[in-house]
Amino acid sequence: MSLPKRVKIRLLLTKEIVQKLVTIVRQNTSIDRNRKEQVRALLHSRIKYLLVEYYYPSDKQETAVVSAIYQNECLAAEVIA
């Protein structure tokens, strides 16, 4: 059974968004506790821009941004520990 074309396109876009999101997070990672809020703000703006670029629904953007930042902080905590 094959997936409909619309679903395939959505999955490809989701995969592309996630790949770009990982790149953004890796480029803006900082261990310095003094810059924690600055890095969080920078990530917030870059992730939001990425979602707008891919026409992510505006009513779900803030939830997606908060979720991505939370996941990044959890990942950073595991890497540091």
Protein Blocks (a to p, Z undefined) as FASTA:
>chain_A
ZZdfklmmmmmmmmmmmmmmmmmmmmmgcfblklmmmmmmmmmmmmmmmmmmnopafklm
mmmmmmmmmmmmmmmmmmmZZ
